[in-house]
Each structure stands twice: as C-alpha cells, then as structure tokens.
C-alpha cells in the first residue's frame, strides 16, 4: 500500500476553487475549509505528497509513483 496526499497549491487556491463552484452554503464552505486545514496538517503521514496545481502534471506524477512502486514489487 502506498499513500498519496493530493495537496492544493495553497489554502487560498483551495478556498477559491470551492467558492468558485457556487454550489454550497457559507456554513458548508466553512466546514469544508476547516476539515481541509486539519487534513493538510497531516500530509507528513503520507508516503507521497503531490501538489495539485496542474491536472496533467499531477496525474503524471501520480502515475509515475505507482509505476515505480509496482516495479519495486516485481
């Protein structure tokens, strides 16, 4: 098992993404942001941290991590 934490480029960027969707109430946004802060503080518990600043780059990095781990098993 490998654990990968998909990390936002910054907390402000995460908040902007959530607010930009305009799909949730302010209370729900605040709950999600509080949960995100707690989760972001736990990133050191993961094997890998991938910054989700560019979808293509982040997905390629995740693929590379998985491929490298698979080759170590074989």
N, C-alpha and C positions, 0 to 999 in steps of 0.2 A: 504494500500500500504506500502510495505517495500522496502527500497533501500539498495542494497548490492554493495559495490565497490570491484571489484576483482583487488587486488593490486599485482604488481610484487614483488618478493623477494628483489629486489634492482633495481635502474635505470640501473646499469651496466648489470645486468642479462637480463633486458628487451632489452637493446641495442644488447646484444649478441644474443638473440633469433631472433630479427628482421634481423640482419646481417647474421646470420647463415642460414636463408632461401634462401639467394641469389636470391631473386625474384624482388627486387626493385632497382631503381637507387639511387645514393647517395643523390640527391636532395630530392627524396621522403622519404628516410630514415630520413633525417634531419627534414623534415616536420612532420613526424610521431613522432619523438622524442620530438620535440618542443611541439606538441599537448599533448603528454603523460606527459610532465613536468607540463603543465597547469592543466591537469586533476588530476594528483597526488596531486597537491596543494589544490584540492577541496575535498579531502577524508573526511574531518570533516563534510561535509554536508550530508553524508550518514548515515543511521541508523547502518549499519554494515560494517566493513572492513575485507575482507578475503584475507590473503596472499596466492598467487598462487605459492607456492614453491614446492608443491607435488599435482599432479592432484587428486589422490584418497582422500587425507586428505582434500583438499579444497572443493571438491564436497560433501564429507560427512558433512563438516561444513555448507555448504550452505543448504543441505537437513535438517540438524538439526535446523537451523534458521527458515526455512519455516515451519517445523513441529511444532516448539514451538509457532510460531505466529498463525498458524492455530488453535492450541489447546486453545489459549487465546480468539479466536473469538467465539468458540463454547461454 
